[in-house]
Amino acid sequence: MHMTAPAIAPACTLVLFGAAGDLVKRLLMPSIYDLAVSGVLDPGFRVVGVDRADISTQSWRDGLNAALHEMASDPAAEFNAGAIREDVWQDLAGRLEFMRGDVTDDATFEALAKRIDGNAVFYCAVAGRFFAPIAEGLGKAGLLRRPGGGFRRLVIEKPFGDDLASARALDAELLSLAAEEQIYRIDHFLGKETVQAILALRFANRIFEPLWSAEHLDHVQITAAETLGVEGRGSFYERAGALRDMVPNHLFQILAMVAMEPPADLGERAVRDAKGRLLSAVRPVAPDDMVRGQYAAGSLGGAHRVGYREEPGVDPRSRVETYAALKLDIDTPRWAGVPFYLRTGKRLAAHCTQIVLQFKPPAHALFGAGSQPNRLTLHIDGDKGLRTAFDIKAPGPGWALAPVAEAFRHDDFFEHVPNIGYESLLYACMMGDASLFQRADAIEAPWAVVEPVLEAWKAGEPEPYPAGSAGPSGADALLARDGRAWAPLQPEPDRRFGRRTGGEAQG
């Protein structure tokens, strides 16, 4: 398979605010390393880390080096390089520089300005309350003024606001300091190859695109389930909760990719316009179409797990949800009458990010009750790929039907390339391609949809569910009242999947 090598990104300085934090260590630096391995970083590329931590450049480098090696040897880590290439790391380490500074102090930005010359990307790997102060500090120091023919870009992590009002206020402040084309609102789900591939699956294949509508589909499910708990981030989660942490950003971005109309082209403006139109067509959630849960003690992976209220940093009487499920309706001709069910939760039975398209029953009841609706499942994480479930005649006399499945596994057809999801986003930002980033309208529209949820959940209690389960019973009831059921979190047995033999995918 012939593939054109990607262009080398323009030389720039990447400034990481929050350089001593978990995001830089666990995700950003491994992604920068992966980009270095792929050969797309200009010799003039360098990194300046800014943090309040009292450490030196060498100790920062040493800490990142140790973390890279530890994660590379851990099969459960998101960073899956297998082994660190010392030549690549030593070259990259020589480009890393640490600067101690407080982002609420103007002196930090004055000192930073002395280290920046030419192109720069400023990455806010910090808590959301520091986004505006960082932008303000950069603006005062003149660091957002673009050099002749060059660029200055600001990357904002999630959560982008806590509700619609705060998201609009943050947008207004940022746009008073920088132009829209300088602001890159990042959502790492859009960096996942399997999420980006949704557009190709839909619009490059005639066997799928005509079926992707209300004429053929009964409903759509989008699931992001985690086996992890809050993992020592209880104090953060007490402020965020499952809804704010996952739904208006990650799940809505997947929703947009699944449901948007075909863009005029794959250019930045066309793709973002198509997403914006779709998200603005999602109706606000009705009060009866929302479910929240909170994990209680249970068993997972053969071990006892404490409940959320027993986690460090969590209020023993906390009403914060660790699970959220919503039923959404989209006001477009393509999706008239097709509900979208979204769910996300922690301490669930399996790690699973998937999209399920449930088809309507056959138009002709030729086989009676024995015929089951077809199902198309896109696996975003884990055993990444595509699975189709359909019926076929069972061997033997008569017309008995048997359910079968066929699958495409991503790793069966493509060489494994270490990828966390941030690599393509960092590269796109340096290249000036904002198509994988969110525009203001794509941020604010989801907040408007979930605003009724935020208001309703100020009162009442979340429904408890045991760790290691599929979630609260209320989520099952949400679908059951419509005569539907969630797809299982656990993958189907291997015998139901296609296998690759001699270069062919076989059912």
N, C-alpha and C positions, 0 to 999 in steps of 0.2 A: 504494500500500500504506500503510494507516494504522498508525502506530506510536505508542504512548503514550510521552511523554518520561519518562525516569527521574527519580526524586525527587532533590532536592538532599541530599547527605550532611550529617549534623550537623557543626557546627563542631568542629574538633579540631586539636591539634598533632601532626604526624607527625614523630617523632624518628628520624633515620636514623643508626644507628651504622655506622661505616665509610663516612662521607660522601664521602671523597676517593677511594674505590675504584672499580673498574671496573663493578661491579653497579649502583651509583647512577648513574654517568655514562651507561652504555650501555643500561640497561633501566628503572630506577626513575624517573629524572627525565623521560625521554621519555614514560613512562606517565602521570606526574603532569601533564605538559603536555597530553597527549591528554585527560585528564579535565577540565582547565581549558577546553580548546576545546569539549568537549561540554556545558559549563555545569552540571556536577553538584557543583562545589566551593563550599561556603558562603563568603561574604565573610570569615568568621572563621577560615578554614583557613590554617594556616601550617606551615612546615617548619623544624625545627632539625636541622642536620647536626653530628654529633659525630665527631671523628677526631683522631689524634695529629699529623696534618700541620700544619706551621707556616704556615698561610695565614689570610687575613682573610676576612670575609664577602664583601667585594667581589670579591676574587680567586677565591673559590669560585663566586660567581655568574658571573663572566666566563668561567671555565673550562667551566662547564655550558652557558653560552650558545654558546660556540665549538663544543663537542661536538654540541649539538643541530643547529646549522646544518650542520656537516660531515656528520652522519649523514642529515639530511633530504635532502641532495643526492646521497647515495650509494645507488644502486638495490639494492646488495647488502646494505645494512644492514637490521637487523630493524626499525628505526624508519623508517617509510615515509610521513611526513607530506607529503612533496613540497616544502613551503615552510613556514617558520616565520611565524606571525602575530605581528608585533612587538607589537601591542597586548596580546595574550594573554600573551606572554612577559614584557613589562615589568611587567604586573600581578602575574604569578606571581613574578618575580624579587624584587619588593618584599616578598614574604612569606617569603623564604629568609634564614635566619640561621645562621651557622657558629659553633661553639664548639669550641675546642681542648680535648681531654681524652683521658685514657688509661682504657679501660674496666676495667682492673684496679686502679684507684685510687678509693677511696671518695669522694675530694674531687670527682671528676668528677660523680658523681651528686648530691652536695650542691649543686654549682653548677647542675646541670641542674634541680633541684627549684625553684630560684628563677625559672626561665623557664617553668615549666609551671603552667597554671591551667585547670582544667576537664578536658574530654575529651582523651585522648592515646592514640596508637598508637606503640608502640616497635618499630622494625623492625631486626632483627639482620642487616645486610648485611655480615657479617664471617665469618671462618673459624669452623668448628664448635667449635673449642676455646674460643671466647670466649662461646658461648651461655650457659653456666652462670654465668660471672662477671658477665655483664651482668644476668641475672635476679637474681642475688644482690645486686648493687649497687642495682638498682631497688628490691628488697624492703627493703634496709636504709634507703634514703632515703625510704621510704614512698610511692614513686611508683606502686606497684601497687595501692594502696588507692583504691577507686573513690569519686569524689565523689558526693554525694547526687543520684541520678537520672542520673548520668553514667557514663562508662566509661573503663577503662584496659585496653588490649589489647597483647599481646606477640606479634610475628610472628617465627617461627623459620624460617630458610631450610634447605635441604638442604645437606650430608648430615646427617640426623638420627641421629647415632651412626655408628659404624664397623662394628657387628655387633649381634646381639641383646642381648648383655649391656650394651653401652654405650648403646644406645637406651633400654633399661629404666632404666638409672641416670640418664640425662638426664631422662626423663619423671618419675621419682621426685623429682628435685631441683626441676624446674619446678613440679610439683604441690604441693611443700611451700611454695612462695612465692606461687602464684597459683592461682585456680580453673580447672578445665578449660575453662569457657566464656570465659576470658580469653586462652587460648593458641591461636594460629592458626599451625598448621604448614603452610607454604606449599609448593606444587608448581606452578610456572608452567605446566606442561602442562595443568593443569585450568583455566587461564585462556584457553586457546585455544578460539575459537568452535567449531572443528570437533570438538574433544573433547567439549565440552558438548553439541553437537548429536547425539551418539551416542544419548543417552537418548530424544530426540525421534524420531530415525529408528527406533529399536526399538519404542517403546511408543505412538507416535502413528500408526503405519502398519500396518494389518492385512496388507499384502502382504509385510511383512518379519518381524514378530514370530513368527508361527507356524512359520517356517522356521528360526528362530534356536535350534536345539537338536540333540541327538545323532541325532534321527530323520533329519535331512536333511544335516547337516554332517559332512564327513570330518575336517577339522582347521581350525585357525585359526593364522594367522601375524601377529605384531606386530613391525614393523621400525622402528628409528630409526637411520638411516645418515647419516653425515656425511662430507663431502669434506675438512673441516678436519682438521689435526693438533692438537697440543696448544697451538699458538699462543702460545708463550712461557710456558705454565703448566706446564712440565715438573716443577717441584718439587712442585706441588699434585698432579699426576697420579701421581707416584711414590707418594704416600700413598693415593690413591683408586683409580685404575684404572677400567676401563670398567664393571665390575660394580657397584661401590659408587656410581659417579657417575650411573648411568642406570637400573639394573634394579630395585632395591627401591623406587624412587620413581616415576620417570616411566613406565616400562613397566608396572609393577604397577598404577598408577592407570588407565592405558588398559585393562589387563586387567580391572579391576574394572568399568569402564564398559561394556565389551563383554559381560561374562559374568554380572553381577549379576542377581538376580531383580528383577521390578518392585517398586519401593518402594510403600508404602501411599499416599504422596503425594509432592510435590516439596519438602516441608519438610525443614529441616536434619537433624532426628533420623532421619526415615524413610530419607532417601538415605544417610546415613552408616551406619545400621544395616544396610542392604542391602549396602553395600560391605564392611563388616566381616564379615558372614556369608560372603560369597563368598571373601574373602582368607583367612579361617580354614579354608576347605575346600580350599585348594591344598596338595597333598602336598609335603613336602620333596623337593628334587631328588635323583634317583638318581645315583650316581657316573658311570654310563655315559651320562647325559643332559646332559652339560655339555661345552662346547668353548670354549677360550680361544685368542686369537691376538694377534699383535703386528705392526704394520706395519713392513715393511722398505722399503728404497729402491725407488722406482718412478717412473712417469710419470703425471701427473694434470693435466688441463687444458692439455696441451701443454707442461708444464714438469716438470723433474726434481724429485722430492721425496726428501728424506733419510729414512732410517729412524728409528723412534722412539728408538733408542739413540744416535743422533747429534744429537738435539734438545737445546737448552740446558737445563741443570738435571736431565738424565736420566742415571742410572747407565749407563755403557757396557755393563754386563753385566746390565741390568735384566731382571727376569722379570715385570714388571707387564704386564697385558693391556690392549690397546687395542681388543679385540674380545671379545665374549662372546655365546654362543648357548646357550639352554637349552630343554629339552623339559619341559613341565609337565603334570600331570594334576590335574583338579579333581573332588573327591568330592561331586558333586551329581547328582541324577537328570537334570537338563538336559544335563549335559556328560559323562555316563558313556561312556567309550571315545573321547572326542574330545580328542586331544592339542593343546596350545597350544605353538607354537614361537616363542620370543622371541629377537631378535638385535639387537645394537647394535654400532657400531664407528666408528672414525675412519679418515680417509684412504681411504674407499671410493669406488667408481666414480661414485656420485651421491648428492646430498643427497635423502633420502627418508624421510618418516615416514608409514607406512601400515599399515592393518589389512586382511588378506586372509581372507575366509571362503570356504573351498574346499568345495564341495558334493560329496556322494556321486554316483557314477554314476547314470544314470537307472534307475528301478526296473524298467523293461522294456527288454530289449535289442532293441528293434524295428529299430533302425538298425545293429545290429552294432557293430563296433569303431570305426565312423566317428563315433560320438557322444562328445563330450567333456564332462566334468563342468563345471558352471557355476561361476563365480567372481564374488564380490562384493568390490570393493576400495574402502575408504574412504581417501581421500588427506587426511592431516591438514595437511601443509605443501605449499608449492609450488602446483601447479595443484589447489587444494583442491576437494574434492567427492566424488562417488560414481561408480563405474564398474561396470557389469554386463557380464559376458562370457557369451554363450550361443550355441547353434547354431541355424541355420535352414536350410531347404531352399535349395540353390544353384539358380540359374536353369537351365533346360534339362530335357531328358528324364531320367527316373530319379529316384532318391532320394538323391543325393549331398548331404552336409551341408557347410555353410560356417560358420566361426566369425565372429561379428559382435559388436559392442559398442555400448553406449549409455551416455552419461555425463551427469551433472549437474555443472556447474561453478558453484561458489558465486558467483564474481564476475559470472557472466552474469545472475544473478537479483537480486543485492543490491548496493546502492550501496557502493562501497569506503569503508571507515572505517578510518583508521590504528589498528592494534591490535597490540601486542607480545605480549599475553597477561597482563601484570601489571595492566592497567587494571581489568578486571572483578574481579580479586582485591583490589586496593587499595580499590576502591569497596565491594565486599562486606564487607570488614573494617570499614570506617567505618560501614556500615549495620548491622553486627552479624549478618550472615548467614554462618555458618560451613560451609554445605553444600558449598562448593568447597574446603574445607580438610580436612586429615587429622586424624582422631582418633587417640589413642594406639594403639588396637587395629589400625588400618590402617597404622601405622608398624611395629609389632612383628611382625605376621604375615608380611610379606614377608621380614623379616630371618630369621625362623625357617625359611622355605622355602629361602633361599639359604645358610644356615649350612653345609650339607655342601660347597657349592662353595668357600666361604672356607677351610674346613679342608683340602680336597683340593688347592687351589691354593697352599698353603704350600710344596709340593714340586713338582719338575718344571719344565718350560719351556713357555712359550706357543708355539704354532705360528706361524711367520712367514708373512706374506702380503704381496705387493707392493702398494705404494701405487697406487691407481687400479684395484684389482681388486674383486671382490665379497666378499672375505674369505678365510679359510683353508679348505682343502679338507676339513678335519675337519667344518666346519659343513654342507657338502654331504652328507658321509657320514652325519651325524646324521639327516637326512631320508631319504636314499637307502635306508638299511637298513629303513625302513618303507614303501618303495615310493613315496616322495614327493619333491618338489623345491621349493626356495625360489622364490617369485615373483621376476621380474627387478626389479632396482633401477631400471633405466632405464624411463621411462614408455613406454607403447606409442605407435606412430606416430599422429599426429593423425588420419589417415584412419580409425582404428579408434574414434575418439571421436565422440560426438554433437556436433552444432553447433546453435547457437541462431539461428534465422532467423525474422524477423517475430514475435518473442515466443514462439516454440514451440521446445522442445528436440526435435531430430530425430536419429534414428539414422543 
